[in-house]
Structure formats: C-alpha cells, structure tokens
Amino acid sequence: MPTLADVAREAGVSDVAASCALNGARGSTRVSAETRERVLAAAARLSYRPNATARALTYQRTNAIGFVANIANEEPNLYFLEVFNGVVRGATEAHQTACIFPLSGWEEAPQRIPALCDGRVDGLVVLAPYLEDDSTTWLPPHTPMVTIHAGRLLRAEVNVEADDAAGGYAIARHMLGLGYRRILCVGGPTSAKGADLRVEGFLRAHAEAGVEVAPDHVVRTWFTAEGGRQQMQAWLERHRGQPLPEAVCCGSDDIAFGCIDALEACGFSVPRDISIAGFDDTLMARTLRMTTMRQPLLEMGRRAVAVLMELIEAQRRGEAYPGPRDIVLPVELVHGRTLPGPRSDPLMVP
C-alpha cells in the first residue's frame, strides 16, 4: 500500500509539500498550483489513499458519527428505519460517515455508550433512549450527543422530538368530532415521555369536549405490533359480553397494526366493525391508508445530525453551543380509510 512518502518521492517534492497538496493546504504551508497538480497526478498513478486514522489524529476529527438505537426486537422497526434514513441523509449532506451501534436493551447503555466514545466517532445521535435509572453520571462529557425522542431520565445537550402532546390531542379531537364516543386508547409504555404526552393529549381532548373516558379505556403497552396485539387480546378477554369500542386510538402505528391483528383474529373487520388510528405515518401505515398522526421522522433524523455537527464544531473551537436545547417539530393529521365514522349499531365482544 503506497504511503505519503511514496507519493512525495514520485512527485519529486518533500513529504510536507505532498501532505499540503493532498490536504488542500489546510495548514500554514502553501504549495503552487503546479506542485499540487504534480502531487495529485503522482497519487493517482500510485492509487494512493490517505490513512484515515492518521488524518483523524492530525485534525482531531474522524468525520464519523454514531447512531445508537435499541433494535433487539425481532419484528421490523419502521420508526427506526425512517429516522435512520434521515440520519443517513444528514450525514451525507455533512460529508460524514454514519455508524450504527445497536443495543439489545437500554440497560446496556451505561456500559456501551461510554465505550463507543473512545475516539472512533466525533459524536452520537441516540434514538428514543428509555432508561429506568436516573443516574446518568456515566454520560461521557467529551463526546457531543443529540437525542431523538429522549425519555425523561436522559438529557443530552440537545433533544429533537415531535409535538407529542399536540398530536395526541389532535387525533382524539378529530375522532370526537366525527362522532366517536367510546374510544379505547392503547398508548405507549408508562413513563416514556412521548407516550405519556400523547395519552395526556387524548384525555385533554375528551375533557374539553365534555366526554367521559369509559373505565378501562386507557391501557398502555410497548411501541410494537406484538405489544398492541397482546394488549388488545387481553382487553377483549376482560370485556367479553360487553360493548366493543367504536374506535381505537393507538400510541404508534406499530401498536395499531397489532390491534388490527387481534381484532381480526376475534372476527372483527377494520374499519367496518371498529375504526382505528395510529401515530407516526410509517411506510406500512401509508400503504394501508391508515388514519394516523404524521411526525416528521426523516426530518428529525436529519435535524439531529445538523445540530450534532454544530455541537462538534463548537467543542472544537472551545465555544458554547448557541442553539436551542429542545427542538420540537410539528405533527400533522393524515386522513385515511380506517376512520370512516362510528357504526349506527354497537357490536358486542364475543
């Protein structure tokens, strides 16, 4: 493998001149246009490639960022894929390499995240961290970090998220406006900030409309199809012989997919017998034309990278980051075919 010295020898210049020519003369030394062309031609003849490790040591930058997420679930995580698409686009625009660091559970974070901050990346984007321990003294102070949809217990320098409270309120208000009164809310996990805010929005819409939420009509589960399936099955079993809800308002699209599976396994048809709405507007929801709340997943990933680059540059200059610490992006109601209006005759749970 040819070295910088080989290129300098081939071009008939010093090692310093060759380095300046190949690196765009970022230092104090300057080279003539003729010398630069001679060095570049020599590098091309020798198929020279710069040593990334050496360049990282010289400029104290790897030009690589890490993306940390819990993707241990066996089912596809469409939320992760769409946010990651935004991270990759943001990294490409910033001329950065994006590295994925998967976790098999957030309990690994206190050991894994500091280990990743060993110089291999310049900063981290962490997706939807869900921690049960509020002791975050293990967070490495020397590595800039941006979170997306952070929980209440992990505070990075900057957090990017969607307006969950407004989304939960808007979808419930829309359902109530269509005439639905018995709405089952299947929210995300308890104590997850975004999930809590969506449920709070759901309850606020009912309170403002003067509609009482029926007993056992707010339940919680994980942001997965399996979580939605299990919670819906359990709810149907607990309410045998009682009226079926007119609609289900779900804390995520994946939860909605699981609820649909459980309802159809019980003999109900969506949306003929019962309506349903999700939250995310992932690819599958768009394919099924499901009514949902769109959060700008791609833009959240892209924005997180843009902010991370600002943090990295501020750290390099020894300056404070001047931007906002909390970035909240707007959500949008997406009308679909799964919310046609309530049935005129209520059905019973068999």
C-alpha positions as CSV (number, residue, x, y, z in Angstrom):
1,M,0.0,0.0,0.0
2,P,1.6,3.3,-1.1
3,T,2.4,5.8,1.6
4,L,2.7,9.6,1.6
5,A,6.5,9.3,1.3
6,D,6.0,7.2,-1.8
7,V,3.8,10.0,-3.4
8,A,6.3,12.7,-2.4
9,R,9.2,10.7,-4.0
10,E,7.1,10.0,-7.2
11,A,6.3,13.7,-7.5
12,G,9.8,14.9,-6.6
13,V,8.7,17.0,-3.6
14,S,9.1,16.9,0.1
15,D,6.8,15.0,2.4
16,V,5.4,18.3,3.8
17,A,4.7,19.7,0.3
18,A,2.9,16.4,-0.7
19,S,0.8,16.5,2.5
20,C,-0.2,20.1,1.9
21,A,-1.1,19.4,-1.7
22,L,-3.3,16.4,-0.8
23,N,-5.0,18.1,2.1
24,G,-5.8,21.3,0.4
25,A,-3.1,23.3,2.2
26,R,-5.1,23.5,5.5
27,G,-2.0,24.3,7.4
28,S,0.3,27.3,7.3
29,T,2.4,25.9,4.4
30,R,1.3,26.7,0.8
31,V,2.2,25.0,-2.4
32,S,2.0,26.2,-6.0
33,A,-0.8,25.1,-8.4
34,E,1.9,23.3,-10.5
35,T,3.2,21.4,-7.5
36,R,-0.3,20.5,-6.4
37,E,-1.1,19.1,-9.8
38,R,2.1,17.1,-9.8
39,V,1.4,15.6,-6.4
40,L,-2.2,14.7,-7.3
41,A,-1.1,13.0,-10.5
42,A,1.5,11.0,-8.6
43,A,-1.1,10.0,-6.1
44,A,-3.4,8.8,-8.9
45,R,-0.7,6.8,-10.6
46,L,0.1,5.0,-7.3
47,S,-3.5,4.6,-6.3
48,Y,-2.7,6.3,-3.0
49,R,-5.4,6.5,-0.4
50,P,-5.0,8.7,2.8
51,N,-4.7,6.9,6.1
52,A,-8.0,7.7,7.9
53,T,-6.5,7.0,11.3
54,A,-3.5,9.3,10.7
55,R,-5.8,12.1,9.4
56,A,-8.1,11.7,12.4
57,L,-5.1,12.2,14.8
58,T,-3.9,15.2,12.9
59,Y,-7.2,17.0,12.6
60,Q,-8.8,15.6,15.8
61,R,-11.8,14.6,13.8
62,T,-12.8,11.2,12.4
63,N,-15.6,12.6,10.2
64,A,-17.8,9.8,11.5
65,I,-20.9,9.9,13.7
66,G,-22.6,7.1,15.6
67,F,-26.3,6.2,15.7
68,V,-27.3,4.4,18.8
69,A,-30.7,2.6,19.0
70,N,-32.3,-0.4,20.6
71,I,-33.2,-2.7,17.7
72,A,-33.3,-6.0,19.6
73,N,-37.0,-6.7,18.6
74,E,-37.5,-9.4,16.1
75,E,-40.2,-7.6,14.1
76,P,-39.1,-4.8,11.7
77,N,-38.9,-1.4,13.4
78,L,-40.3,1.0,10.8
79,Y,-40.0,4.0,13.1
80,F,-36.2,3.3,13.4
81,L,-35.8,2.8,9.7
82,E,-37.4,6.1,8.8
83,V,-35.5,8.1,11.4
84,F,-32.3,6.3,10.3
85,N,-33.0,7.3,6.7
86,G,-32.9,11.0,7.9
87,V,-29.7,10.4,9.8
88,V,-28.0,8.9,6.8
89,R,-29.2,11.8,4.6
90,G,-28.0,14.3,7.2
91,A,-24.6,12.6,7.4
92,T,-24.3,12.5,3.6
93,E,-25.0,16.3,3.4
94,A,-22.4,16.9,6.1
95,H,-19.8,14.6,4.4
96,Q,-19.8,12.3,7.4
97,T,-19.7,8.5,7.8
98,A,-22.7,7.1,9.8
99,C,-22.0,4.1,12.0
100,I,-24.8,2.1,13.6
101,F,-24.3,0.9,17.2
102,P,-27.3,-1.4,18.1
103,L,-28.2,-2.2,21.7
104,S,-30.1,-5.3,22.8
105,G,-31.7,-3.3,25.6
106,W,-31.4,0.1,27.2
107,E,-30.0,-1.4,30.4
108,E,-26.8,-1.8,28.3
109,A,-26.5,2.0,27.8
110,P,-24.4,2.9,30.9
111,Q,-21.7,0.4,29.7
112,R,-22.0,0.5,25.9
113,I,-22.4,4.3,25.2
114,P,-19.2,5.4,27.1
115,A,-17.3,2.5,25.3
116,L,-18.4,3.9,22.0
117,C,-16.9,7.3,22.9
118,D,-13.3,6.1,22.5
119,G,-12.4,8.3,19.6
120,R,-14.0,6.2,16.8
121,V,-16.7,8.8,16.3
122,D,-16.9,12.6,16.8
123,G,-20.4,12.5,18.2
124,L,-23.6,10.4,18.8
125,V,-27.2,10.5,17.8
126,V,-29.2,8.4,20.3
127,L,-32.7,7.3,19.3
128,A,-35.6,7.1,21.8
129,P,-33.5,6.2,24.9
130,Y,-35.7,4.7,27.6
131,L,-33.9,4.4,30.9
132,E,-35.3,3.3,34.3
133,D,-32.3,4.6,36.3
134,D,-31.9,8.4,36.5
135,S,-28.2,8.2,37.4
136,T,-26.6,9.5,34.1
137,T,-23.2,10.3,35.5
138,W,-21.8,7.8,33.1
139,L,-22.6,10.1,30.1
140,P,-19.2,10.9,28.5
141,P,-18.7,14.7,28.7
142,H,-16.1,14.8,25.9
143,T,-18.4,13.4,23.1
144,P,-21.2,15.6,21.8
145,M,-24.6,13.8,21.9
146,V,-28.0,14.6,20.5
147,T,-31.1,12.5,21.4
148,I,-34.3,12.0,19.4
149,H,-37.4,11.5,21.5
150,A,-35.4,11.3,24.7
151,G,-37.1,9.9,27.8
152,R,-37.5,11.9,31.0
153,L,-34.3,10.5,32.6
154,L,-31.7,11.1,29.8
155,R,-30.8,14.6,28.9
156,A,-28.3,15.1,26.1
157,E,-27.0,18.5,25.1
158,V,-29.9,18.8,22.6
159,N,-33.1,16.8,22.1
160,V,-35.1,16.6,18.9
161,E,-38.7,15.4,19.1
162,A,-42.2,15.7,17.6
163,D,-45.0,17.6,19.4
164,D,-46.5,14.5,21.0
165,A,-49.0,16.4,23.3
166,A,-50.4,18.3,20.3
167,G,-50.6,15.1,18.3
168,G,-52.4,13.1,20.9
169,Y,-54.9,15.9,21.4
170,A,-55.4,16.5,17.6
171,I,-56.2,12.9,16.8
172,A,-58.6,12.4,19.7
173,R,-60.3,15.7,19.0
174,H,-60.7,14.7,15.3
175,M,-62.2,11.3,16.4
176,L,-64.6,13.0,18.8
177,G,-65.6,15.5,16.0
178,L,-66.5,12.6,13.8
179,G,-69.0,11.4,16.5
180,Y,-67.0,8.7,18.2
181,R,-67.7,8.5,21.9
182,R,-66.4,5.1,23.1
183,I,-62.8,5.3,22.1
184,L,-60.2,2.8,23.5
185,C,-56.7,4.4,23.9
186,V,-53.8,2.0,23.6
187,G,-50.9,4.1,24.5
188,G,-47.2,3.5,24.6
189,P,-45.2,2.5,27.7
190,T,-45.9,4.2,31.0
191,S,-43.2,6.8,32.0
192,A,-42.0,7.1,28.4
193,K,-42.2,10.9,27.9
194,G,-43.6,10.8,24.4
195,A,-46.1,8.1,25.2
196,D,-47.3,10.0,28.3
197,L,-47.7,13.2,26.4
198,R,-49.9,11.5,23.7
199,V,-52.1,10.0,26.3
200,E,-52.4,13.3,28.1
201,G,-53.4,14.9,24.8
202,F,-56.1,12.2,24.4
203,L,-57.5,12.9,27.8
204,R,-57.4,16.6,27.4
205,A,-59.4,16.4,24.2
206,H,-62.1,14.4,26.0
207,A,-62.2,16.8,28.9
208,E,-62.6,19.8,26.6
209,A,-65.4,18.0,24.7
210,G,-67.2,17.0,27.9
211,V,-66.9,13.3,27.1
212,E,-66.0,11.0,29.9
213,V,-63.5,8.3,29.1
214,A,-65.1,4.9,30.0
215,P,-63.4,2.8,32.7
216,D,-60.5,0.6,31.4
217,H,-60.5,2.5,28.2
218,V,-56.9,3.7,28.6
219,V,-54.3,1.0,28.5
220,R,-50.5,1.0,27.9
221,T,-48.1,-1.2,26.1
222,W,-44.7,-1.2,24.2
223,F,-44.3,0.6,20.9
224,T,-44.5,-2.7,19.0
225,A,-47.0,-4.7,17.0
226,E,-46.7,-7.5,19.5
227,G,-47.4,-5.1,22.3
228,G,-50.5,-3.9,20.6
229,R,-51.6,-7.4,19.8
230,Q,-51.2,-8.7,23.4
231,Q,-52.9,-5.6,24.9
232,M,-55.9,-5.8,22.5
233,Q,-56.3,-9.5,23.1
234,A,-56.2,-9.0,26.9
235,W,-58.7,-6.2,26.7
236,L,-61.2,-8.2,24.6
237,E,-60.9,-11.1,27.0
238,R,-61.6,-8.9,30.0
239,H,-64.7,-7.4,28.3
240,R,-66.5,-10.5,26.9
241,G,-70.2,-9.8,26.5
242,Q,-69.7,-6.0,26.8
243,P,-69.9,-3.4,24.0
244,L,-67.0,-3.2,21.6
245,P,-65.4,0.3,21.4
246,E,-66.3,2.3,18.4
247,A,-62.7,3.1,17.7
248,V,-59.1,2.5,18.9
249,C,-56.7,5.4,19.3
250,C,-53.1,4.0,19.3
251,G,-49.9,5.4,20.5
252,S,-48.0,4.3,17.4
253,D,-48.6,2.8,14.0
254,D,-47.0,-0.5,15.2
255,I,-49.4,-0.7,18.1
256,A,-52.2,-0.1,15.7
257,F,-51.0,-3.0,13.4
258,G,-51.0,-5.4,16.4
259,C,-54.5,-4.2,17.5
260,I,-55.8,-4.9,14.0
261,D,-54.4,-8.4,14.1
262,A,-56.1,-9.1,17.4
263,L,-59.4,-7.7,16.3
264,E,-59.4,-9.6,13.1
265,A,-58.5,-12.8,14.9
266,C,-61.6,-12.2,17.0
267,G,-63.7,-12.0,13.9
268,F,-64.0,-8.2,13.6
269,S,-63.2,-6.3,10.4
270,V,-61.4,-2.9,10.4
271,P,-62.8,-0.4,9.6
272,R,-66.3,-2.0,9.0
273,D,-66.8,-3.1,12.6
274,I,-64.4,-0.9,14.5
275,S,-62.2,2.1,13.5
276,I,-58.6,2.6,14.3
277,A,-56.0,5.4,14.2
278,G,-52.2,5.3,14.7
279,F,-49.3,7.7,15.3
280,D,-46.1,8.0,13.2
281,D,-47.2,7.7,9.5
282,T,-44.7,5.0,8.7
283,L,-44.5,3.3,5.3
284,M,-46.9,0.5,6.3
285,A,-49.4,3.0,7.5
286,R,-49.2,4.8,4.2
287,T,-49.6,1.6,2.3
288,L,-52.7,0.6,4.3
289,R,-54.0,4.2,4.1
290,M,-54.4,4.2,7.8
291,T,-55.6,7.4,9.6
292,T,-52.6,8.5,11.7
293,M,-50.6,11.4,13.0
294,R,-47.6,12.2,10.9
295,Q,-44.5,13.0,12.8
296,P,-41.6,14.1,10.5
297,L,-39.4,11.1,11.2
298,L,-36.9,11.7,8.3
299,E,-36.6,15.4,9.2
300,M,-36.0,14.5,12.9
301,G,-33.0,12.4,11.9
302,R,-31.7,15.0,9.5
303,R,-32.1,17.8,12.0
304,A,-30.4,15.8,14.8
305,V,-27.3,15.3,12.6
306,A,-27.2,19.0,11.7
307,V,-27.3,20.0,15.3
308,L,-24.7,17.4,16.2
309,M,-22.3,18.9,13.6
310,E,-22.9,22.3,15.3
311,L,-22.0,20.8,18.7
312,I,-18.9,19.1,17.4
313,E,-17.7,22.3,15.8
314,A,-18.4,24.4,18.9
315,Q,-16.5,21.9,21.0
316,R,-13.6,22.0,18.6
317,R,-13.5,25.8,18.9
318,G,-13.8,25.7,22.6
319,E,-17.1,27.7,22.4
320,A,-20.6,27.2,23.9
321,Y,-23.3,25.8,21.7
322,P,-25.6,28.8,21.0
323,G,-28.7,27.0,19.7
324,P,-31.8,25.7,21.4
325,R,-31.7,22.7,23.7
326,D,-35.1,21.4,22.9
327,I,-36.2,21.2,19.3
328,V,-39.9,20.3,18.8
329,L,-41.2,19.6,15.3
330,P,-44.9,19.9,14.4
331,V,-47.1,16.9,13.6
332,E,-49.9,16.6,11.0
333,L,-53.1,14.6,10.9
334,V,-53.2,12.2,8.0
335,H,-56.7,11.2,6.9
336,G,-57.1,7.6,5.8
337,R,-59.7,4.9,5.3
338,T,-59.6,3.4,8.8
339,L,-61.7,6.2,10.5
340,P,-64.9,6.4,8.5
341,G,-67.2,7.4,11.4
342,P,-68.9,5.4,14.1
343,R,-71.3,2.5,13.4
344,S,-75.0,3.1,14.0
345,D,-75.4,-0.2,15.8
346,P,-72.9,-1.1,18.5
347,L,-71.3,-4.6,18.5
348,M,-70.6,-6.8,21.5
349,V,-67.3,-8.6,22.4
350,P,-67.9,-12.3,21.9
